[in-house]
Amino acid sequence: MLLDLEAMRHSELYNSLLEPKLLSHLADKYHFHGHLGDQDFFTMVGMEYPSLFHVLDCSWNRQLCTWWRDHGYADVFHLYFSCEKLIKIYHGNCNTVIPED
């Protein structure tokens, strides 16, 4: 994750999202029960305000973990797991081995 801290500090919208009442409203709206802290926050905010984010292509976060394929997401897993681009950063979650190439 890359953050533009200066833009975040000056964004009235972003700073309003730090208020517990608004976050609670968004969590209720999306039936959100997270457990990943900042990842959950940015996921929920991104669903409501996609204009606050610049999405990087898959080469900047190549997922290696296949756990989700076998735990409820087999029908969409390939949409997030496959990446045909030159990989810049591997995401070695789920104790996966990072390729040496």
VEXDO-756012 format. One line per 3 residues: their letters; for each residue x, y, z of N, C-alpha, C, O. Coordinates in steps of 0.1 Angstrom, whole numbers, plus 2048, in hexadecimal, padded with zeros to 3 digits. Layout:
! VEXDO-756012
A> X Y Z X Y Z X Y Z X Y Z; ...;
This chain:
! VEXDO-756012
MLL> 809 7F4 800 800 800 800 809 80C 800 812 80D 808; 806 815 7F7 80D 822 7F7 803 82D 7FB 7F8 82D 7F6; 808 835 804 7FF 840 809 804 84E 805 810 850 807;
DLE> 7FB 856 801 7FF 864 7FF 7FB 86C 80B 7F0 871 80C; 804 86C 815 800 872 822 7FC 880 822 7F3 884 829; 803 888 819 7FF 896 818 7F1 898 813 7E9 8A0 818;
AMR> 7ED 890 809 7DF 890 804 7D5 88C 80E 7CB 891 810; 7D9 881 816 7D0 87C 820 7CE 887 82B 7C3 889 830; 7D9 88E 82F 7D7 898 839 7CE 8A3 835 7C7 8A9 83E;
HSE> 7CE 8A6 828 7C6 8B2 823 7B9 8AE 81E 7B1 8B7 81A; 7B5 8A2 81E 7A8 89D 818 79E 89E 823 79E 896 82D; 794 8A7 821 789 8A7 82B 781 89A 82B 77D 895 836;
LYN> 77F 894 81F 778 888 81E 77F 87D 826 779 876 82F; 78C 87B 823 793 870 82A 793 873 839 791 869 841; 796 87F 83E 796 881 84C 788 87F 853 788 87C 85E;
SLL> 77D 882 84B 770 87F 851 76E 870 853 766 86C 85C; 775 868 84B 773 859 84C 77A 854 859 778 848 85C; 782 85C 860 789 858 86C 77F 859 878 783 855 883;
EPK> 774 85E 876 76A 860 881 763 853 883 75D 84D 87A; 763 84E 890 75C 841 893 74E 840 88E 74A 835 88A; 746 84A 88F 738 84A 88B 737 847 87C 72E 83E 879;
LLS> 73F 84D 874 73E 84A 866 743 83C 862 73D 836 85A; 74E 838 869 753 82B 866 749 820 86B 747 816 864; 742 822 875 738 819 87A 72C 818 870 727 80E 86D;
HLA> 729 824 86A 71E 824 860 723 81C 854 71B 814 84E; 72F 81E 84F 734 816 844 734 807 847 731 7FF 83E; 739 804 853 739 7F5 856 72B 7EF 856 72A 7E4 852;
DKY> 721 7F7 85B 714 7F2 85B 70F 7F1 84D 708 7E7 849; 711 7FB 845 70D 7FB 837 712 7EF 82F 70A 7E9 827; 71E 7EB 831 724 7E0 829 724 7D3 831 72B 7C9 82D;
HFH> 71E 7D3 83D 71D 7C7 845 72C 7C2 848 72F 7B6 846; 734 7CB 84B 742 7C9 84C 747 7C5 85A 744 7CC 864; 74D 7B9 85B 753 7B5 868 761 7B1 866 765 7A5 864;
GHL> 76A 7BB 865 778 7B8 862 780 7B4 86E 77C 7B5 879; 78C 7B0 86A 796 7AB 875 7A4 7AE 870 7AE 7A9 877; 7A6 7B6 866 7B4 7B9 861 7B8 7C8 862 7C1 7CC 85C;
GDQ> 7B1 7CF 86B 7B6 7DD 86E 7B6 7E6 862 7AB 7E9 85D; 7C2 7EB 85F 7C2 7F5 854 7BE 7F0 847 7B8 7F7 83F; 7C0 7E3 844 7BB 7DD 837 7AC 7DE 837 7A6 7E1 82D;
DFF> 7A5 7DB 842 796 7DC 843 792 7EA 841 788 7ED 839; 798 7F3 847 795 801 846 796 806 837 78C 80C 832; 7A1 803 831 7A2 808 823 799 800 819 794 806 80F;
TMV> 796 7F4 81C 78D 7EC 814 77F 7F2 815 778 7F5 80A; 77A 7F5 821 76D 7FB 822 76C 809 81D 762 80C 816; 776 811 81F 776 81F 81A 777 81E 80A 770 826 804;
GME> 77E 815 805 77F 814 7F6 772 810 7F0 770 813 7E4; 76A 808 7F7 75D 804 7F1 754 810 7F0 74C 811 7E7; 755 819 7F9 74C 825 7FA 752 831 7F2 74A 838 7EC;
YPS> 75F 832 7F2 765 83E 7EC 771 839 7E3 77D 83C 7E7; 76F 833 7D8 77A 82E 7D0 783 839 7CA 78E 837 7C7; 77E 845 7CA 785 851 7C5 791 854 7CE 79A 85B 7CA;
LFH> 791 84F 7DA 79C 852 7E3 7A8 849 7E0 7B3 84B 7E6; 7A7 840 7D7 7B2 836 7D5 7B6 835 7C6 7AE 838 7BD; 7C2 832 7C5 7C8 82F 7B7 7CC 820 7B8 7D5 81C 7BF;
VLD> 7C5 818 7B0 7C8 80A 7B0 7D4 806 7A7 7D4 80A 79C; 7DD 800 7AD 7E9 7FB 7A6 7E6 7EE 7A0 7DE 7E6 7A5; 7EC 7EB 794 7EA 7DE 78E 7F0 7D2 796 7F7 7D5 79F;
CSW> 7ED 7C6 792 7F0 7BA 79A 7FF 7B8 79B 803 7B1 7A5; 807 7BE 793 816 7BC 794 81B 7C2 7A1 827 7BF 7A5; 814 7CB 7A7 819 7D2 7B3 815 7CB 7C0 818 7CF 7CB;
NRQ> 80D 7C0 7BF 809 7B8 7CB 805 7AA 7C6 7F9 7A7 7C8; 80E 7A3 7C1 80B 795 7BC 808 78C 7C7 812 788 7CF; 7FC 788 7C9 7F8 77F 7D4 7FD 771 7D1 7FB 76C 7C5;
LCT> 802 76A 7DB 807 75D 7D9 7FE 752 7E1 7FE 747 7DE; 7F7 757 7EA 7EF 74E 7F3 7E3 749 7EB 7DC 750 7E4; 7E0 73C 7EC 7D4 736 7E6 7CA 732 7F0 7C0 72B 7EC;
WWR> 7CB 736 7FC 7C2 732 807 7B3 735 803 7AA 72D 805; 7B1 741 7FE 7A3 746 7FB 79D 73E 7F0 790 73D 7F0; 7A4 738 7E7 79F 730 7DD 797 724 7E3 78C 720 7DD;
DHG> 79C 71F 7ED 796 713 7F4 78C 716 7FF 787 70D 806; 78A 723 802 782 727 80D 777 731 809 776 73C 80F; 770 72E 7FF 764 736 7FB 765 73F 7EF 75B 746 7EC;
YAD> 771 740 7E9 772 74A 7DE 777 743 7D1 77D 74A 7C9; 775 736 7CF 77A 72F 7C3 775 736 7B6 77C 736 7AC; 768 73B 7B7 762 740 7AA 769 74D 7A6 768 750 79A;
VFH> 76F 755 7AF 775 761 7AB 784 762 7AD 78B 76C 7AA; 789 757 7B3 797 757 7B7 7A1 75B 7AC 7AA 763 7AD; 79E 755 7A0 7A7 758 794 7A8 767 790 7B2 76B 78A;
LYF> 79D 76E 793 79D 77C 790 7A7 784 798 7AC 78F 794; 7AB 77F 7A4 7B4 786 7AC 7C2 780 7AE 7CC 786 7B2; 7C3 773 7AA 7CF 76C 7AC 7D8 76D 79F 7E4 76D 7A1;
SCE> 7D2 76D 794 7DA 76D 787 7E0 77B 784 7D9 785 787; 7EC 77B 77F 7F2 787 77B 7FD 784 771 807 77D 773; 7FA 789 765 803 787 759 80E 791 758 816 790 74E;
KLI> 80F 79B 761 818 7A6 75F 826 7A2 766 826 798 76E; 830 7AA 763 83D 7A8 76A 83B 7AC 779 838 7B8 77C; 83E 7A3 782 83B 7A5 790 846 7AE 796 852 7AC 794;
KIY> 841 7B8 79D 84A 7C1 7A4 84A 7BE 7B3 855 7BF 7BA; 83F 7BA 7B9 83E 7B6 7C7 836 7AA 7C9 82A 7A9 7C4; 83B 7A0 7D0 834 794 7D4 82E 796 7E2 835 79B 7EB;
HGN> 822 791 7E4 81B 792 7F1 81C 784 7F6 814 77B 7F2; 825 781 800 827 774 805 81F 770 811 824 76B 81B; 812 773 810 809 76F 81C 807 760 81C 80A 759 812;
CNT> 801 75B 826 7FE 74D 828 80A 744 828 80A 738 824; 815 749 82C 822 742 82D 826 73D 81F 82D 732 81E; 823 744 815 827 740 807 836 743 805 83B 74C 80B;
VIP> 83C 73C 7FC 84A 73E 7F9 84B 749 7EF 844 749 7E5; 854 753 7F1 856 75D 7E7 85F 758 7DC 86A 753 7DF; 85B 759 7CF 864 755 7C4 871 75C 7C5 871 768 7C8;
ED> 87C 756 7C1 889 75C 7C1 88C 764 7B4 895 76C 7B4; 884 763 7AA 887 769 79D 884 778 79D 886 77F 793;
